Amino acid sequence: MRVADITFFGLLIALTVAGGFALYLAGRWLPVPGSKFLVMAPYAGLITYVALARLPSPWTVTLFSAGFAVVMSTVSPLMGLAILAAGLATDLSRRLIPLGGAKLRRHLHAGLYPMYCFVLALLVVERLTEQALFGAIGAAPLVAGSTISYALGLGGGFVGARLVGRLAERRRSPDTDERET
């Protein structure tokens, strides 16, 4: 891995922590378990798409998640565990589900990371705290939340694609905003 790639991961992790904190605060008022992950899903999809577009290696999301998990483990080791597991599950899914061309795969896989974050965070909390979140109300909320999280992550991925496209255009075109003298 090149120094530029490590720097890029560091910037993505910093953006994820800063943006995630703001979205976490915005999502705190929702009384639904896992609602913070739903609020953060579009942002996570955007970050995932950008990471996959810039570094399309087979384990990109796992490497990003490992760094992000280290940072977030200072807040909660359980959160770090769920983040790392979500990254690994995303990359395993990417390897097992080859879909279409590279750009389409990035779009479809950008939604997987927020979905796995949602599912795994709730399952880790349920199993490790021994609270029966879904035993009493069934799996329907988990399935609904997963579907919504995936859809929101896809939306964030499409925004990420536009962002990457616009940045690429700016790099290709000469500066047209010159002052006339």
C-alpha positions as CSV (number, residue, x, y, z in Angstrom):
1,M,0.0,0.0,0.0
2,R,1.4,3.4,-1.0
3,V,1.7,6.4,1.4
4,A,-0.9,8.2,-0.7
5,D,-3.4,5.4,-0.1
6,I,-2.7,5.4,3.7
7,T,-3.2,9.2,3.7
8,F,-6.4,8.8,1.7
9,F,-7.7,6.3,4.2
10,G,-6.8,8.6,7.1
11,L,-8.7,11.4,5.5
12,L,-11.7,9.2,4.9
13,I,-11.7,8.0,8.5
14,A,-11.4,11.6,9.8
15,L,-14.3,12.6,7.5
16,T,-16.3,9.6,8.7
17,V,-15.7,10.4,12.4
18,A,-16.5,14.1,12.0
19,G,-19.6,13.7,9.8
20,G,-20.7,10.6,11.7
21,F,-20.6,12.6,15.0
22,A,-22.8,15.3,13.5
23,L,-25.2,12.8,12.1
24,Y,-25.2,10.8,15.4
25,L,-26.3,13.9,17.3
26,A,-29.0,14.6,14.7
27,G,-30.3,11.0,15.0
28,R,-30.3,10.8,18.8
29,W,-33.9,12.1,19.0
30,L,-35.3,9.0,17.2
31,P,-36.4,6.5,19.8
32,V,-36.0,3.4,17.5
33,P,-33.1,1.0,18.1
34,G,-30.5,1.4,15.3
35,S,-32.0,4.8,14.1
36,K,-28.6,6.4,14.4
37,F,-27.3,3.9,11.7
38,L,-30.3,4.8,9.5
39,V,-29.5,8.5,9.8
40,M,-25.8,7.8,9.0
41,A,-26.5,5.2,6.2
42,P,-26.4,7.7,3.2
43,Y,-23.1,9.2,4.5
44,A,-21.6,5.8,5.0
45,G,-22.7,4.8,1.5
46,L,-21.0,8.0,0.1
47,I,-17.8,7.3,2.0
48,T,-17.8,3.7,0.8
49,Y,-18.3,4.6,-2.8
50,V,-15.5,7.2,-2.7
51,A,-13.2,4.6,-1.1
52,L,-14.1,1.9,-3.7
53,A,-13.7,4.4,-6.6
54,R,-10.2,5.6,-5.4
55,L,-8.9,2.2,-4.1
56,P,-10.7,-0.7,-5.9
57,S,-8.7,-3.5,-4.2
58,P,-10.6,-6.6,-2.9
59,W,-10.2,-5.6,0.8
60,T,-10.7,-1.8,0.6
61,V,-13.7,-1.6,2.9
62,T,-12.1,-4.0,5.4
63,L,-9.0,-1.8,5.6
64,F,-11.1,1.3,5.9
65,S,-13.2,-0.3,8.6
66,A,-10.2,-1.5,10.5
67,G,-8.9,2.1,10.9
68,F,-12.4,3.4,11.7
69,A,-12.9,0.6,14.2
70,V,-9.7,1.5,16.0
71,V,-10.8,5.1,16.4
72,M,-14.4,4.2,17.4
73,S,-13.2,1.5,19.9
74,T,-12.0,4.4,22.1
75,V,-15.7,5.3,22.4
76,S,-17.0,1.7,22.6
77,P,-15.2,-1.6,21.9
78,L,-18.5,-3.1,20.9
79,M,-19.0,-0.4,18.3
80,G,-15.5,-1.1,17.0
81,L,-16.2,-4.8,16.7
82,A,-19.4,-4.2,14.8
83,I,-17.7,-1.7,12.4
84,L,-14.8,-4.1,11.7
85,A,-17.3,-7.0,11.2
86,A,-19.4,-4.9,8.8
87,G,-16.3,-4.0,6.7
88,L,-15.3,-7.7,6.5
89,A,-18.9,-8.8,5.6
90,T,-19.0,-6.1,2.9
91,D,-15.8,-7.2,1.3
92,L,-16.8,-10.9,1.5
93,S,-20.1,-10.0,-0.1
94,R,-18.3,-8.1,-2.8
95,R,-16.2,-11.1,-3.6
96,L,-19.1,-13.6,-3.6
97,I,-21.6,-11.4,-5.5
98,P,-19.9,-10.2,-8.7
99,L,-22.4,-7.9,-10.4
100,G,-22.2,-6.1,-13.7
101,G,-19.4,-3.6,-14.5
102,A,-17.1,-2.0,-12.1
103,K,-19.1,1.2,-11.7
104,L,-22.4,-0.7,-11.2
105,R,-20.7,-2.9,-8.6
106,R,-19.4,0.2,-6.7
107,H,-23.0,1.6,-6.6
108,L,-24.5,-1.7,-5.5
109,H,-21.8,-2.5,-2.9
110,A,-21.8,1.1,-1.5
111,G,-25.2,0.2,0.2
112,L,-23.8,-3.0,1.7
113,Y,-21.6,-1.4,4.3
114,P,-24.3,0.8,6.0
115,M,-26.6,-2.2,5.9
116,Y,-24.1,-4.5,7.6
117,C,-23.3,-1.8,10.1
118,F,-27.0,-1.6,11.0
119,V,-27.5,-5.3,11.3
120,L,-24.3,-6.2,13.0
121,A,-24.5,-3.3,15.5
122,L,-27.9,-4.4,16.6
123,L,-27.0,-8.1,16.8
124,V,-23.8,-7.3,18.7
125,V,-25.8,-5.2,21.2
126,E,-28.5,-7.8,21.5
127,R,-26.1,-10.8,22.0
128,L,-23.5,-9.1,24.2
129,T,-25.9,-7.2,26.4
130,E,-28.4,-10.1,26.5
131,Q,-31.3,-7.9,25.7
132,A,-33.9,-9.5,23.5
133,L,-34.5,-6.7,21.1
134,F,-35.8,-8.9,18.3
135,G,-37.0,-11.9,20.3
136,A,-40.0,-10.0,21.5
137,I,-41.0,-8.2,18.4
138,G,-39.7,-10.6,15.7
139,A,-37.3,-10.1,12.8
140,A,-39.5,-7.8,10.8
141,P,-37.9,-4.6,12.2
142,L,-34.5,-6.0,11.4
143,V,-35.4,-6.8,7.8
144,A,-37.2,-3.5,7.4
145,G,-34.2,-1.6,8.9
146,S,-31.8,-3.5,6.8
147,T,-33.7,-2.7,3.6
148,I,-34.0,0.9,4.5
149,S,-30.4,1.1,5.4
150,Y,-29.3,-0.5,2.1
151,A,-31.5,1.9,0.1
152,L,-30.2,4.9,1.9
153,G,-26.6,3.6,1.4
154,L,-27.3,3.2,-2.3
155,G,-28.5,6.8,-2.4
156,G,-25.3,8.0,-0.6
157,G,-23.4,5.9,-3.2
158,F,-25.0,7.7,-6.0
159,V,-24.1,11.1,-4.4
160,G,-20.6,9.8,-4.0
161,A,-20.5,8.9,-7.7
162,R,-21.5,12.4,-8.7
163,L,-18.9,13.8,-6.3
164,V,-16.1,11.6,-7.7
165,G,-17.3,12.5,-11.3
166,R,-17.2,16.2,-10.6
167,L,-13.8,16.1,-9.0
168,A,-12.5,14.1,-12.0
169,E,-13.9,16.8,-14.3
170,R,-12.3,19.6,-12.4
171,R,-8.9,17.8,-12.6
172,R,-9.3,17.3,-16.4
173,S,-10.5,20.8,-17.3
174,P,-8.2,23.9,-17.3
175,D,-9.1,26.7,-14.9
176,T,-11.6,28.8,-16.7
177,D,-12.1,31.3,-13.9
178,E,-9.3,33.6,-14.9
179,R,-9.5,37.3,-14.2
180,E,-9.6,39.6,-17.2
181,T,-7.1,42.4,-17.1
